[in-house]
Protein backbone atom coordinates (compact mmCIF):
# COMPACT_ATOMS: atom_id res chain seq x y z
CA UNK A 1 0.00 0.00 0.00
CA UNK A 2 1.18 3.54 -0.71
CA UNK A 3 0.10 6.90 0.65
CA UNK A 4 0.42 10.51 -0.45
CA UNK A 5 1.53 11.61 3.00
CA UNK A 6 4.47 14.02 2.83
CA UNK A 7 7.68 12.81 4.39
CA UNK A 8 8.54 14.32 7.74
CA UNK A 9 11.39 16.89 7.53
CA UNK A 10 14.71 15.65 8.91
CA UNK A 11 17.65 17.42 10.52
CA UNK A 12 19.44 17.03 7.17
CA UNK A 13 16.70 19.14 5.55
CA UNK A 14 17.16 21.77 8.26
CA UNK A 15 20.93 21.70 7.73
CA UNK A 16 20.57 22.27 3.98
CA UNK A 17 18.20 25.20 4.41
CA UNK A 18 20.35 26.81 7.11
CA UNK A 19 23.61 26.08 5.20
CA UNK A 20 25.18 24.32 8.18
CA UNK A 21 26.19 20.76 9.03
CA UNK A 22 23.78 18.23 10.49
CA UNK A 23 25.99 18.14 13.60
CA UNK A 24 25.44 21.88 14.07
CA UNK A 25 21.69 21.38 13.72
CA UNK A 26 21.85 18.68 16.38
CA UNK A 27 23.91 20.85 18.73
CA UNK A 28 21.58 23.83 18.36
CA UNK A 29 18.23 22.03 18.56
CA UNK A 30 19.41 19.80 21.41
CA UNK A 31 20.77 22.85 23.23
CA UNK A 32 24.09 21.04 23.73
CA UNK A 33 26.45 22.88 26.06
CA UNK A 34 30.16 23.50 25.43
CA UNK A 35 29.84 24.22 21.69
CA UNK A 36 30.85 27.58 20.26
CA UNK A 37 28.03 28.43 17.90
CA UNK A 38 27.33 32.05 16.99
CA UNK A 39 23.94 33.62 17.74
CA UNK A 40 23.50 34.18 14.01
CA UNK A 41 23.97 30.48 13.25
CA UNK A 42 21.62 29.48 16.07
CA UNK A 43 18.99 31.86 14.74
CA UNK A 44 19.40 30.45 11.19
CA UNK A 45 18.90 26.88 12.45
CA UNK A 46 15.82 27.73 14.49
CA UNK A 47 14.35 29.70 11.58
CA UNK A 48 14.96 26.84 9.14
CA UNK A 49 13.40 24.31 11.54
CA UNK A 50 10.34 26.52 11.94
CA UNK A 51 9.94 27.10 8.20
CA UNK A 52 10.14 23.37 7.49
CA UNK A 53 7.88 22.40 10.36
CA UNK A 54 10.66 20.18 11.70
CA UNK A 55 9.71 18.27 14.84
CA UNK A 56 12.48 16.39 16.63
CA UNK A 57 12.07 12.84 17.88
CA UNK A 58 11.51 13.45 21.60
CA UNK A 59 12.97 10.15 22.77
CA UNK A 60 16.12 10.47 20.66
CA UNK A 61 16.59 14.11 21.51
CA UNK A 62 16.27 13.65 25.23
CA UNK A 63 18.56 10.61 25.13
CA UNK A 64 21.18 12.83 23.49
CA UNK A 65 20.72 15.40 26.23
CA UNK A 66 20.98 12.85 28.97
CA UNK A 67 17.80 14.31 30.46
CA UNK A 68 14.14 13.34 30.62
CA UNK A 69 12.93 16.28 28.56
CA UNK A 70 9.86 16.45 30.82
CA UNK A 71 8.32 19.73 31.92
CA UNK A 72 6.02 19.13 34.88
CA UNK A 73 2.88 21.32 34.96
CA UNK A 74 1.11 21.34 38.34
CA UNK A 75 -2.62 21.94 37.91
CA UNK A 76 -4.20 23.67 40.94
CA UNK A 77 -6.74 21.85 43.05
CA UNK A 78 -8.61 25.08 43.82
CA UNK A 79 -11.53 25.94 41.55
CA UNK A 80 -10.31 28.52 39.03
CA UNK A 81 -12.39 27.68 35.97
CA UNK A 82 -11.13 26.04 32.80
CA UNK A 83 -8.22 28.43 32.23
CA UNK A 84 -5.43 26.26 33.78
CA UNK A 85 -6.32 23.32 31.51
CA UNK A 86 -6.74 25.52 28.43
CA UNK A 87 -3.39 27.24 29.06
CA UNK A 88 -1.75 23.89 29.84
CA UNK A 89 -2.98 22.37 26.58
CA UNK A 90 -1.47 25.24 24.58
CA UNK A 91 1.79 24.88 26.49
CA UNK A 92 1.91 21.13 25.81
CA UNK A 93 1.65 21.69 22.05
CA UNK A 94 4.22 24.48 21.93
CA UNK A 95 6.74 22.72 24.18
CA UNK A 96 6.49 19.61 21.99
CA UNK A 97 7.85 21.71 19.11
CA UNK A 98 10.97 22.17 21.22
CA UNK A 99 11.22 18.45 21.86
CA UNK A 100 9.91 18.80 25.43
CA UNK A 101 7.16 16.64 26.87
CA UNK A 102 4.83 18.39 29.29
CA UNK A 103 3.25 16.18 31.93
CA UNK A 104 0.22 17.42 33.87
CA UNK A 105 0.04 16.53 37.54
CA UNK A 106 -2.99 17.49 39.61
CA UNK A 107 -2.69 18.84 43.15
CA UNK A 108 -4.41 17.00 45.97
CA UNK A 109 -4.65 17.71 49.67
CA UNK A 110 -1.27 16.26 50.69
CA UNK A 111 0.69 16.86 47.42
CA UNK A 112 2.84 13.78 48.00
CA UNK A 113 2.30 12.57 44.45
CA UNK A 114 3.60 15.95 43.18
CA UNK A 115 6.76 15.35 45.22
CA UNK A 116 6.95 11.78 43.86
CA UNK A 117 6.56 13.03 40.28
CA UNK A 118 9.45 15.46 40.77
CA UNK A 119 11.62 12.62 42.04
CA UNK A 120 10.62 9.96 39.50
CA UNK A 121 10.12 11.94 36.27
CA UNK A 122 13.37 13.92 36.59
CA UNK A 123 11.78 17.05 35.04
CA UNK A 124 13.91 19.76 33.44
CA UNK A 125 11.47 22.41 34.78
CA UNK A 126 8.36 22.64 36.95
CA UNK A 127 5.58 25.13 36.23
CA UNK A 128 2.51 25.98 38.30
CA UNK A 129 -0.21 28.60 38.07
CA UNK A 130 0.02 29.39 41.79
CA UNK A 131 2.86 28.92 44.32
CA UNK A 132 3.65 25.28 45.03
CA UNK A 133 3.07 23.69 48.40
CA UNK A 134 5.96 23.84 50.86
CA UNK A 135 6.85 20.17 50.27
CA UNK A 136 6.73 20.42 46.47
CA UNK A 137 8.73 23.66 46.46
CA UNK A 138 11.38 22.06 48.68
CA UNK A 139 11.60 19.03 46.34
CA UNK A 140 12.09 21.27 43.29
CA UNK A 141 14.72 23.43 44.98
CA UNK A 142 16.59 20.39 46.29
CA UNK A 143 16.97 19.09 42.72
CA UNK A 144 18.04 22.50 41.40
CA UNK A 145 15.21 22.47 38.84
CA UNK A 146 13.90 25.76 37.42
CA UNK A 147 10.60 26.63 39.12
CA UNK A 148 8.19 28.88 37.19
CA UNK A 149 5.18 30.17 39.15
CA UNK A 150 3.08 31.55 36.31
CA UNK A 151 0.77 33.76 38.36
CA UNK A 152 3.69 35.85 39.62
CA UNK A 153 5.42 36.38 36.26
CA UNK A 154 6.12 40.06 35.51
CA UNK A 155 4.61 39.57 32.04
CA UNK A 156 1.20 39.15 33.66
CA UNK A 157 1.46 42.60 35.22
CA UNK A 158 0.37 41.86 38.84
CA UNK A 159 -3.04 40.42 37.92
CA UNK A 160 -4.31 40.64 41.50
CA UNK A 161 -3.93 44.42 41.30
CA UNK A 162 -5.34 44.90 37.81
CA UNK A 163 -8.27 42.58 38.53
CA UNK A 164 -8.96 44.43 41.79
CA UNK A 165 -9.08 47.69 39.87
CA UNK A 166 -11.34 46.14 37.23
CA UNK A 167 -13.82 44.79 39.75
CA UNK A 168 -14.01 47.86 41.98
CA UNK A 169 -14.24 50.21 39.00
CA UNK A 170 -17.22 48.23 37.72
CA UNK A 171 -18.99 48.24 41.09
CA UNK A 172 -18.41 51.97 41.58
CA UNK A 173 -19.85 52.61 38.11
CA UNK A 174 -23.00 50.85 39.37
CA UNK A 175 -23.19 53.21 42.36
CA UNK A 176 -21.68 50.94 45.04
CA UNK A 177 -19.40 52.38 47.73
CA UNK A 178 -19.75 49.90 50.61
CA UNK A 179 -18.05 46.71 49.45
CA UNK A 180 -17.34 43.40 51.19
CA UNK A 181 -14.80 40.71 50.35
CA UNK A 182 -15.82 37.05 50.59
CA UNK A 183 -13.10 34.58 51.57
CA UNK A 184 -13.19 30.78 51.32
CA UNK A 185 -13.59 28.79 54.49
CA UNK A 186 -10.85 26.36 53.40
CA UNK A 187 -7.58 27.29 55.09
CA UNK A 188 -5.36 25.91 52.31
CA UNK A 189 -6.73 28.40 49.76
CA UNK A 190 -6.72 31.41 52.09
CA UNK A 191 -3.40 32.60 50.60
CA UNK A 192 -4.97 32.86 47.14
CA UNK A 193 -7.80 34.87 48.64
CA UNK A 194 -5.23 37.17 50.28
CA UNK A 195 -3.86 38.08 46.84
CA UNK A 196 -7.30 38.99 45.45
CA UNK A 197 -8.15 40.81 48.69
CA UNK A 198 -5.04 42.99 48.36
CA UNK A 199 -6.06 44.07 44.87
CA UNK A 200 -9.64 44.92 45.89
CA UNK A 201 -8.48 46.64 49.09
CA UNK A 202 -5.98 48.88 47.26
CA UNK A 203 -8.59 49.76 44.63
CA UNK A 204 -11.17 50.80 47.23
CA UNK A 205 -8.59 52.75 49.22
CA UNK A 206 -7.37 54.66 46.16
CA UNK A 207 -10.94 55.85 45.58
CA UNK A 208 -11.48 56.97 49.15
CA UNK A 209 -14.16 54.34 49.75
CA UNK A 210 -14.94 52.90 53.21
CA UNK A 211 -12.69 50.09 54.40
CA UNK A 212 -13.61 46.68 53.05
CA UNK A 213 -15.84 44.48 55.16
CA UNK A 214 -14.42 40.95 55.26
CA UNK A 215 -16.20 37.65 55.75
CA UNK A 216 -15.57 33.94 55.45
CA UNK A 217 -18.33 32.22 53.49
CA UNK A 218 -19.16 28.53 53.77
CA UNK A 219 -22.25 26.52 52.90
CA UNK A 220 -23.30 26.62 56.54
CA UNK A 221 -22.58 30.32 57.19
CA UNK A 222 -23.57 31.92 53.86
CA UNK A 223 -27.04 33.16 54.86
CA UNK A 224 -25.85 34.57 58.18
CA UNK A 225 -22.85 36.34 56.61
CA UNK A 226 -24.81 38.02 53.80
CA UNK A 227 -27.57 39.06 56.20
CA UNK A 228 -24.98 40.76 58.39
CA UNK A 229 -23.44 42.54 55.41
CA UNK A 230 -26.77 43.94 54.25
CA UNK A 231 -27.62 45.00 57.80
CA UNK A 232 -24.31 46.90 57.99
CA UNK A 233 -24.96 48.77 54.75
CA UNK A 234 -22.81 46.70 52.37
CA UNK A 235 -24.30 46.73 48.86
CA UNK A 236 -21.73 44.72 46.83
CA UNK A 237 -19.40 41.76 47.31
CA UNK A 238 -16.13 40.81 45.62
CA UNK A 239 -15.59 37.08 46.08
CA UNK A 240 -12.20 35.40 45.98
CA UNK A 241 -13.48 33.02 43.27
CA UNK A 242 -16.60 32.18 41.32
CA UNK A 243 -17.09 29.20 43.62
CA UNK A 244 -17.27 31.47 46.66
CA UNK A 245 -19.44 33.94 44.73
CA UNK A 246 -21.95 31.14 44.14
CA UNK A 247 -21.96 30.42 47.88
CA UNK A 248 -22.76 34.11 48.43
CA UNK A 249 -25.65 33.78 45.95
CA UNK A 250 -26.84 30.72 47.84
CA UNK A 251 -26.77 32.75 51.07
CA UNK A 252 -28.74 35.57 49.44
CA UNK A 253 -31.39 33.08 48.36
CA UNK A 254 -31.52 31.43 51.80
CA UNK A 255 -31.87 34.81 53.49
CA UNK A 256 -34.70 35.77 51.08
CA UNK A 257 -32.73 38.74 49.78
CA UNK A 258 -32.37 39.93 46.19
CA UNK A 259 -29.34 40.06 43.92
CA UNK A 260 -28.35 42.63 42.83
CA UNK A 261 -31.13 44.66 44.51
CA UNK A 262 -29.96 43.99 48.08
CA UNK A 263 -26.46 42.77 47.33
CA UNK A 264 -24.47 42.76 44.07
CA UNK A 265 -21.90 40.00 43.59
CA UNK A 266 -18.81 39.72 41.40
CA UNK A 267 -16.46 36.75 41.15
CA UNK A 268 -13.20 35.97 39.39
CA UNK A 269 -11.97 33.09 37.16
CA UNK A 270 -15.02 32.67 34.86
CA UNK A 271 -16.04 29.22 36.05
CA UNK A 272 -18.66 27.62 33.76
CA UNK A 273 -21.11 27.41 36.68
CA UNK A 274 -21.21 31.23 36.83
CA UNK A 275 -23.05 31.37 33.52
CA UNK A 276 -25.89 29.21 34.87
CA UNK A 277 -26.05 30.49 38.46
CA UNK A 278 -29.19 32.30 39.63
CA UNK A 279 -28.81 35.04 38.57
CA UNK A 280 -25.89 34.59 36.14
CA UNK A 281 -22.64 35.79 37.73
CA UNK A 282 -20.54 38.81 36.75
CA UNK A 283 -16.91 37.71 36.77
CA UNK A 284 -13.41 38.22 35.36
CA UNK A 285 -12.12 35.90 32.67
CA UNK A 286 -8.44 35.27 32.03
CA UNK A 287 -7.13 34.73 28.51
CA UNK A 288 -5.53 31.24 28.51
CA UNK A 289 -3.50 32.05 25.39
CA UNK A 290 -1.90 35.07 27.03
CA UNK A 291 -1.22 33.13 30.24
CA UNK A 292 0.31 30.26 28.25
CA UNK A 293 2.45 32.66 26.21
CA UNK A 294 3.84 34.22 29.39
CA UNK A 295 4.61 30.77 30.79
CA UNK A 296 6.23 29.57 27.56
CA UNK A 297 8.43 32.66 27.37
CA UNK A 298 9.60 31.99 30.94
CA UNK A 299 10.26 28.28 30.29
CA UNK A 300 12.23 29.09 27.13
CA UNK A 301 14.35 31.62 29.01
CA UNK A 302 15.03 29.24 31.92
CA UNK A 303 16.05 26.40 29.59
CA UNK A 304 18.13 28.53 27.22
CA UNK A 305 15.88 28.55 24.17
CA UNK A 306 15.30 31.69 22.07
CA UNK A 307 12.78 33.75 24.01
CA UNK A 308 9.35 34.67 22.72
CA UNK A 309 7.90 38.14 23.32
CA UNK A 310 5.66 38.00 26.42
CA UNK A 311 2.04 39.19 26.16
CA UNK A 312 1.08 42.70 27.20
CA UNK A 313 -0.57 42.88 30.67
CA UNK A 314 -3.71 44.38 29.12
CA UNK A 315 -4.27 41.11 27.25
CA UNK A 316 -4.56 38.97 30.37
CA UNK A 317 -8.13 39.50 31.65
CA UNK A 318 -11.52 40.95 30.78
CA UNK A 319 -14.72 41.64 32.65
CA UNK A 320 -17.83 39.56 31.87
CA UNK A 321 -20.88 41.53 33.00
CA UNK A 322 -23.95 39.50 33.86
CA UNK A 323 -27.05 39.90 36.02
CA UNK A 324 -25.47 39.86 39.53
CA UNK A 325 -24.24 43.45 39.20
N, C-alpha and C positions, 0 to 999 in steps of 0.2 A: 504494500500500500504506500502511496505517496501523498504528501500534503503540500499546500502552497504556503505554509507558515514560513515567515522570514527567519533566517538564521539569527541567533542571538549574537550581538556584537562581542568580540573578544578583546583582550588587552592588546593583541597585535593590531587590531583595527584602531584602537585608541592611539597606539604608538605611531602608526602611519600618519594619522591625522594631525597629531601634535609634533611630528618630525623628531621623535625621540626613540630611544630603545625600549624594548618591552620590559627590561629590567628597571628602567627609570619609571615607567608606568607603575610597575609593581611597588617600587619604593614609595612613590607619591601616594597612590591610592590606599596602600597599607599603612601609611603614616609611619614608615620605618625610621627609627632614630639613628643618628650617627652618619647620615649621608648628606654630603654637601650638594644640595640642589637649590638653584636660584629661585626666588619668588616668581620670576617670570616663567620659568619652566613649569613650576608647580601649577601656576594659573593656566598655562596652555594645556596641561594634562587634564585638569579638572574641567576645563571648557570643552575639550574634545570628548571626554567621557559623557558630559551632559548632552552635547549635540547628538551623539550616537545613541543615547539612551542605554549606555553600558551599565550593567548591574553585576557586581562581583559575586562570585560564589561565596556565600557567608562562611560555610564550613572551612573551605580552603583558605580564605582570607584570614580568618581568626586563628587557624592553625599556624599560619605564617607569622602572625603577631605573637603567638604564644599566650594569647589571652582568650577569654570566653567570647568577647564581642557582645556581651549582654548589657543592655541598659535596663535597670530595674525601675519601673514606674509604680509608685505606691498610691493606690486609689483610696481616697479618704472614706472612712466609715460614716462620717456625719453626712446628713442629707444636704446636698448642695446642687440638686438638679442633675441634668444630664451632661452638663458642661465638662466635668472631668473625663468622662468616657469619650465624648466627642473630640476633645483636645487630644486625649491619649491615642485615639485611632489615627488622627492626622500625624501625630508624632511617630507612631509605629511605621507608617508608610514612608515618611521622609527619612527616618533613620535607616530603614532598609536600603535606601539608595546609597547610603554610606557604608553598607556592609555590616550594619549593627542591628542586632535583634533585640527589640524591646519586649520585655516580659512584664505583664501587669500582675501586681500582687495586691490583694485587698486587705485593708486594715481590719482587725477585729479588736476585741476588748483587751487582750493581753499582748498582742503584737509579736508573740514568740515566732510565729511562722514568717514574719517579715525579717526577723533576726536570722532565722534558719536559711531563708532565701539568700540573704547577703553572704552567709558563710558557704553555702553549697553551690550557688550559681556563679560565684566569682565575678560579679558585675564590674564593668569598667566605669560605671557612673550610676548614681541613684538619684531619681527625681521624685518630687512629691509636690502636690498643690499647696499643702500646708506644712508647717514644721513637723518633723518626725517625732515619734515618742522618744523619751529619754533612752530607752534600751536600744531602739533602732539607730538613733543618732550615734550612740556610743559604738555600736558595731561598725557603722560606716567609717567613723573617724579612726577606729582601731586598725582598719584595713588600709587607711590612707586613700580611700576612694573619693572622687569628687562628689559633693552633695549639693544638689540644685533644688532649692525650695522656691518653687515657681511663684507663689503668691507674694514673695518679698523681692522679686527681681525689679531693679530700677526701671526696666523697660515698661513695666505695668503702671508706673507713676503713682505709687501709694494708693492702691484702689480703695482701701478703707476710708481714706480722706475724700477722694473724689466721689465715691458712692454716698458718703455722708452728706456732702454738699448737694448732690443730686436729689437725695430723698428729702432733706429739709427744705430745699428751695421749692420743691413741688408742693410740700405741705403748706408752706407759707403762702404760696400763690393761691391756695385754696382757703386762706384766711385763718389757718391754725397758728397759734402761738404757744399753747401749753401742750408739750409733747412728752410722751413717755417712751421708755426703751424696754422691750420685752426680752429677757434672757431665757435660755434653756434651763431646765432643772437638772440637767445631766452634768455633773462636775467636770467630766473629761473634756467637754466641748465649751466650757466657760471661757477658755483663753481665746477661742475664735470669736465669741461674743464680745470679749473685751476690745478686740480690734475694731469691730463694727461700731461699738459704743463710742470709742474714741472719735471716730469720724463724725458721728451724729452729734456728740457733745461739742466738738470744736465748731461745727457748723451752726449750732444754736447759739453758742457763746458769741461768735463773730457777728451775729445779727442782733445781739442784745436781748435775746429771748430769755424767759425764766429758765432756771436750772432744770435739767431733765429729771423727770420722775422715773425711778427704776423699779422693775418688778421681775420676779422669777415666775414663769408661767408653766404649769404642768396640767395634765388632764384633770387632776383633782382640784387644783387651785384656780383654774382659769376664770370661773364665774366670779369668785370672790375678788380676785385681783382687778378685773375690769370694772367691777362695780365700785371698788375703791377709787380707781382712777377717775371715773366719771364724777363721782361725788366730790373729788378734789379739784374738779375743773379741767382735767385733761381732756382734750378733744381729738388727739391723734396719737398713734403708736407706730414707732419704728421697731420691727422685730428683727432678731439676729438672723433669722432665716425664714423661708416660706413655711417651713414645718411649724415653727413657733407662731408665725402669723396665723396659720390655720387653727392653732390652739386658742389664740386670742379670739378668732371668729367664733369658735365653739363656745367660749366663755360669754361672748356677747349674746349668742343665741340662748344659752342657758339662763342668763340674767334677764332675758326678755328686753334687751336693748336693741338699738338699730345701728346698722353700719351702712353708710358713714354718718348718719344723722346724729347719733350719740357719740360715736367713736370711729374715726377713720383709721385704716390699717394699711401699712405698707411693708412688704417683705424684701427679701433679696435672695437671688440665685435662680429665679424663674423655674421653679419646680413645676412639672406638668400638672400636679394637683391644684396649683393656684388658678389655673384656667377654668377649673370646674368646681371651685369652692363656692360657697354661698355667702355673700355675692362673690363674683370672680375677683381675684386678688391683684392689686397694683404691686408691681415688683421691679427689680432691676435684673436685667439679663446680661450675662457676660458673653462676649464673642469668643467661641472656642478656637477659631482660626487664629485670632490675635494672641490668645493665651498660648496656643501651641507654638506659634512663631517665636514668641519671646523665649519659651523653653528650649526650642531647637537652637536658637542663636546662642543661648548659654551653654548648652551641651557641646555644640561645635567648638566654642571658645575653650571650654575646659579640656576637650580631647584633642585640640590642636588642628581642627579642620578650618578651612576658610569660613569666616563668620558671615552670617546673613544679617541684613539690616533689621533691627528690632522694630516692632510695630510702634506707632505713636500712641501715647497714653489715651488720647481721645477716642481711639478705636476699640477700647477694651469693653466698655459697658454702655447700655442704653436703658432708659426708663420705659417700662410697659405700663401704661395707664389703663386701669380697669375700674370696676364699680366700687371698690372699697375706699376710694378717695374722692 
